[in-house]
Each structure stands twice: as structure tokens, then as C-alpha cells.
Amino acid sequence: MAEECSSRNDCSQGIDQWSFKQVRVENAVGTGSEFDGTDSDEKKFLIPSDMLLRKFVQFLRGYSRKPMFVFFKNTTQPPTGVLMSAIDEENKDSDGYLHVIYSGNDHLSGLFEELKLSS
């Protein structure tokens, strides 16, 4: 299962770097979406490389039954059955993290620019 980290050092101590990926997640609540995320700050997680995207989305969603859309640096939406390691290879940023934005809105119009993520 995914694990939340408080700092980059917490995310990398005592783990096998080949089996876990570092992920930064941002809730896009300020973009006019109707998703009522509880907070809009950035969170960092360690996730297993073999975790499926649909399992990661379920983890982010918690118990909410509202629709959730996730977006990455490469703005195409991958199939939910793809491994997070494959998404990481295509979308990892220069800081070593995979940046993820989630929203209740499925439109990308300016989402990354508003949240100031690198493209």
C-alpha cells in the first residue's frame, strides 16, 4: 500500500528504490472543479512500482464516491490498468518525483499552469 512521507529523506530511508516510486500529489481544488477535497496542499507518498493506476486512484479517493481524474506531466490519460512504474518512466520530473494532480473535473484547460508544475 502507499505510504505518506513528511520529507524527501523520510521517503528514501530504508526502502528499495527499485520497488517504490516517489510521488507528489496536488489537489486541484482551486481550478473551478466540483471535487471537494479536504485540503489543497501538496502531499508526498511512496507507492509500490507494481501498483496499478486504478489502485492508486482508489487510495487517493479514500471512501469518497465522487468521480476523480488524475493527470500527469504528459497530459494524456493512461489506462487504469497500467503500472505506476510505467507512468513514472514517462512523467517523472527533474526533482525525481512523479507529479500527480487530481480533480473532480476531467478537463485539462490550464490545470498544470495554474498549479505551476513543470511541463
Secondary structure as UniProt FT lines:
FT   STRAND          3..5
FT   HELIX           8..12
FT   TURN            13..14
FT   TURN            17..19
FT   STRAND          20..27
FT   HELIX           29..31
FT   STRAND          43..48
FT   TURN            49..50
FT   HELIX           53..61
FT   TURN            62..63
FT   STRAND          69..71
FT   TURN            80..81
FT   HELIX           84..91
FT   TURN            94..95
FT   STRAND          98..103
FT   TURN            109..110
FT   HELIX           111..115
//
